[in-house]
Amino acid sequence: MAKIDLIKGDCLVEMQNIADGSIDLVCTDPPYRVTSGGNVPTGYINGHWRLKNGQANPKAKSGKIFKENEIFFSDWMPEVYRVLKEQTHFYCMTNDLHLKTVIEEGIKAGFKQQNILVWAKGMHSPTQYYFKNIEFIVMFRKGKAKYINNIGTKALIEVKGIREKEHPSEKPVDLMKVLIENSTNKNELVLDPFMGSCSTGYACKETNRKFIGIEKDEDFYKMAEKRINET
């Protein structure tokens, strides 16, 4: 079984301990401020993210759901570039509001934009404009182009989203497996500097990839640790 290494700490500090050019893939869903506002009576943001007791989340109006989201893409993307091997991929998940910034900061860090993937999650967030039933995954590359393993995979990835979430932005393991299996081989090393509930790590375990996950929030770290150990 491939090694799974979970680290509790600040990714800006912990990534300094990772050697240059030692990672085969970075796949992450980084923290950022979500859309402010939402449903005022419930405290949801676009119908989601309430407290566990069902009460309104007082942070919903500010867009600050996570305790640890005071970080900019420009803070950590250069470190991701440093630790990745040449001719590898970097997947960064984002919403529509941050898509432009993700692309710009990734290119500033040295990456080439390879593609923009769309995750069709089969569920939607209510809005007065168009229901948001998709999210974006920016695919970068470091160095020369590298083919994905499953040539013919569509840029529109249809994987059912999670309704009963343990983590506010938890992603389906099957979605992560698509990215991991396309951009790595068995026993290669995947890094997620914003591990959350460890969907990426779980996907690595199921596909026999090595994994390093970093998480600053103690509650989410314990959640990830429990998830990996129980499976």
C-alpha positions in Angstrom: 0.0 0.0 0.0 1.3 3.4 -0.9 2.3 5.7 2.0 -0.2 8.3 3.2 1.4 11.2 5.1 -0.8 13.7 6.9 0.7 16.9 8.3 -0.9 19.4 10.6 0.5 22.8 9.9 0.7 25.9 7.7 1.4 24.8 4.1 3.7 27.9 3.7 5.9 26.5 6.4 5.5 22.8 5.8 6.1 22.9 2.1 9.6 24.4 2.9 10.4 20.8 4.1 9.6 19.3 0.7 12.5 19.0 -1.7 12.6 20.8 -5.0 11.2 18.8 -7.9 10.0 15.9 -5.7 6.3 15.9 -6.3 4.5 14.2 -9.2 1.1 16.0 -8.9 -0.5 18.8 -6.9 -4.2 18.6 -6.7 -6.0 21.0 -4.3 -9.1 22.9 -3.5 -7.6 26.0 -1.9 -9.4 28.3 0.6 -10.8 31.6 -0.6 -13.7 33.8 0.4 -16.9 32.5 -0.9 -19.7 34.7 -2.2 -20.9 36.9 0.6 -24.6 37.3 1.3 -26.8 34.3 0.7 -30.0 33.4 2.5 -30.3 35.9 5.4 -32.8 34.0 7.6 -30.9 30.7 7.5 -27.3 32.0 7.2 -26.7 29.8 4.2 -24.5 30.9 1.4 -26.3 30.0 -1.8 -28.3 27.5 0.2 -25.4 25.8 1.8 -23.0 25.8 4.9 -25.0 26.1 8.1 -23.8 25.2 11.5 -24.0 21.5 12.6 -27.0 22.3 14.9 -28.9 23.7 11.9 -28.7 27.3 13.0 -27.5 30.2 11.0 -23.8 30.6 10.4 -22.9 34.1 11.6 -20.0 34.1 9.2 -22.1 33.6 6.1 -22.6 37.2 5.4 -18.9 37.9 5.4 -18.1 35.0 3.1 -15.6 33.7 5.7 -16.7 30.1 6.4 -13.2 28.8 7.2 -11.1 30.0 10.1 -7.9 29.7 7.9 -8.6 31.4 4.6 -6.6 34.5 5.0 -4.2 33.4 2.3 -3.6 34.6 -1.3 -2.9 32.4 -4.4 0.4 34.4 -4.8 1.5 33.2 -1.4 1.6 29.5 -2.1 1.6 28.9 -5.9 5.3 29.6 -6.3 6.0 26.9 -3.7 3.8 24.5 -5.6 5.9 25.2 -8.7 9.1 24.6 -6.8 8.2 21.2 -5.4 6.7 19.8 -8.6 8.9 17.8 -11.0 9.3 18.9 -14.5 6.6 17.9 -17.0 3.9 17.4 -14.3 0.4 18.7 -13.7 -1.2 21.0 -11.1 -5.0 21.1 -10.6 -6.5 24.0 -8.8 -10.2 24.1 -8.1 -12.0 27.4 -8.0 -15.3 29.1 -8.5 -16.2 31.6 -11.2 -15.3 34.7 -9.1 -11.7 33.5 -8.6 -11.1 31.9 -11.9 -9.3 34.8 -13.5 -7.0 35.3 -10.5 -6.1 31.6 -10.3 -5.0 31.6 -13.9 -3.1 34.9 -13.6 -1.3 33.8 -10.4 -0.5 30.4 -11.7 1.1 31.8 -14.8 3.1 34.3 -12.7 4.4 31.4 -10.6 5.8 29.8 -13.8 3.1 27.4 -14.9 1.5 27.1 -18.3 -2.3 26.9 -18.5 -3.1 23.5 -20.0 -6.9 23.5 -19.8 -9.9 24.6 -17.9 -12.0 21.6 -16.7 -15.7 21.9 -15.6 -17.1 19.8 -12.9 -20.8 19.2 -13.4 -21.9 18.2 -9.9 -25.6 17.3 -10.6 -26.8 19.7 -7.9 -27.1 23.4 -7.8 -26.9 26.5 -5.6 -30.0 28.7 -5.8 -29.5 32.2 -7.3 -31.6 34.9 -8.9 -29.5 34.6 -12.1 -28.5 31.2 -13.3 -28.3 28.2 -10.9 -24.7 27.3 -10.3 -24.4 23.6 -10.9 -20.7 23.7 -12.0 -17.3 24.5 -10.6 -14.0 25.0 -12.4 -10.7 23.1 -12.2 -7.7 24.9 -13.8 -5.2 22.5 -15.2 -1.6 23.8 -15.2 1.6 22.1 -16.3 5.2 22.7 -15.3 7.6 22.5 -18.2 6.8 20.6 -21.4 3.4 19.2 -22.1 2.5 15.8 -20.7 -0.4 13.7 -22.0 -3.0 12.5 -19.6 -3.2 8.7 -19.1 -6.8 8.3 -20.1 -6.8 10.1 -23.4 -10.4 10.9 -24.4 -11.5 12.1 -20.9 -13.9 14.9 -21.4 -13.3 18.4 -20.0 -16.8 18.3 -18.6 -16.5 15.9 -15.7 -19.9 14.7 -14.4 -19.6 13.4 -10.9 -22.4 13.7 -8.3 -21.7 16.3 -5.6 -22.0 15.6 -1.9 -25.0 16.9 0.0 -24.3 15.7 3.5 -20.8 17.1 3.9 -18.4 16.7 6.8 -16.3 19.7 5.4 -18.0 22.8 3.9 -16.3 22.4 0.5 -15.8 18.6 0.5 -15.2 17.1 -3.0 -16.3 13.7 -4.2 -13.5 11.1 -4.1 -14.5 9.9 -7.6 -13.8 13.4 -8.9 -10.3 13.4 -7.4 -9.7 9.9 -8.8 -10.3 11.2 -12.3 -7.6 13.8 -12.0 -5.1 11.6 -10.1 -5.4 8.6 -12.4 -5.0 10.9 -15.5 -1.9 12.7 -14.3 0.1 10.1 -12.3 1.0 6.4 -12.2 0.8 4.0 -9.3 3.2 4.7 -6.4 3.8 8.3 -7.6 3.6 11.1 -5.1 0.6 13.5 -4.9 0.5 16.7 -2.7 -2.5 18.6 -1.4 -1.4 21.6 0.6 -5.1 22.3 1.6 -6.1 18.8 2.6 -9.5 19.6 4.2 -11.3 16.3 4.9 -8.8 14.4 2.7 -10.8 13.5 -0.4 -7.6 13.7 -2.4 -5.8 11.4 0.1 -8.6 8.9 0.2 -8.5 8.8 -3.7 -4.8 8.3 -3.6 -5.2 5.4 -1.1 -7.8 3.8 -3.4 -5.6 4.2 -6.5 -2.3 3.2 -4.9 -0.6 6.6 -5.0 1.6 8.1 -2.3 0.1 11.2 -0.7 1.2 14.2 1.4 -1.6 16.2 2.8 -1.3 19.5 4.8 -4.0 21.0 6.9 -3.8 24.0 9.2 -7.3 23.7 10.9 -7.1 21.2 13.8 -10.7 20.0 13.4 -10.4 19.3 9.7 -7.0 17.6 10.3 -8.6 15.3 12.9 -11.4 14.6 10.4 -8.9 13.7 7.7 -6.9 11.5 10.0 -9.9 9.6 11.2 -11.1 9.1 7.6 -7.8 7.7 6.4 -7.3 5.5 9.5 -10.8 4.0 9.3 -10.5 3.1 5.7 
